[in-house]
Amino acid sequence: MPRYFLHLRRAHLAVHDTRGVECSGPAEAVEAAVVMALDRMSTSHDFGRSAGWSVEIETETGECVATVPFALAWRMRLGRTFG
C-alpha cells in the first residue's frame, strides 16, 4: 500500500510528517487528513487559532496530491462542504 505524508502547515510554519500513513489511495489519505485536522482542533480548544492551519498530503515521491484546510475539515464534520 502506498504511504502518504500528512504535513501540517500554516503560512510560513510547517510540521513535517516523517512517518506517514499507509492508504489505499489519495481519497483515503484525504480522509486521514480530515481525521487528523479534527483531532488537532479538538485538543486546541481555540478554533480561531486552528482555522489557519491545513494538512498537506504528499506521496512517497514528494508529489502534493491535496491540501485540506482545517476549516474545510470542520465543515465536512458538520456535513457542509460548500459555501
Buried (B, 14 or more C-beta within 10 A) or exposed (E): EBBBBBBBBBEEEEEEBEEBBEBEEBEBBBEBBBBBBBEBBEEBEEEEEBBEBBBBBBBEEEEEBBBBBBBBBBBBBEEEEEE
